[in-house]
Amino acid sequence: MRTAHVAVYDTFADWEPGYVTAQINRGLWQREPGSWRVVTVGPSREPVTSMGGLRVLPDLALDELAPADSALLLLPGSDTWVTGELAAFGRKAREFLDAGVPVAAICGATFGLAREGLLDDRDHTSNAAEFLAASGYSGAARYVAEPAVCDGDLITASGTKPVEFARAIAARLDLYEPRVLDAWYDLYGHNDAAGFYALADYESRR
């Protein structure tokens, strides 16, 4: 079973990873249903509270996490990325990328990766170019004004585009057949009922 590790910390933006975690955990339309699981990783194993007030008990502490045990590290946004409190997660992201394991960062997490120097030589996006510029990073020339960007093992996204973030992750991890991913995005990205019927038809034929 492959594991997607999702970082959780006080004030993490709980809506940002929701589309990803639901699809990984449910596995309804995946190529190999039941072959993935979601595991949460906190600064420690002590409970954290999301921006929306959800209390989460992490499965692992950050210092217990190794790239060899993971297929993805997902980093949600939080204001504490900007204040530097989550720098240890940025360093862990470097470990993952150095090991060839994908990292997905959205919203404020992109600021932390910029500060860590991980966006200097990779195409990336964020909430706005000006937002990342405040980190003092050297990668402004690689900024792409798109909802989500994938460059090799790094996926970045704007905090207002969690559906596009999920789509980019699903594509990078090869969770769905292309036609299934297209149907999923028609439904969740465009509110197109045709996507729902296409997914239902696919499920009925499995």
Beta strands, then each sheet from edge to edge (+ up, - down):
strand 1: 2-7
strand 2: 36-42
strand 3: 48-49
strand 4: 55-56
strand 5: 60-61
strand 6: 72-75
strand 7: 103-106
strand 8: 148-151
strand 9: 154-157
sheet 1: 5+ 2+ 1+ 6+ 7+ 9+ 8-
sheet 2: 3+ 4-
end
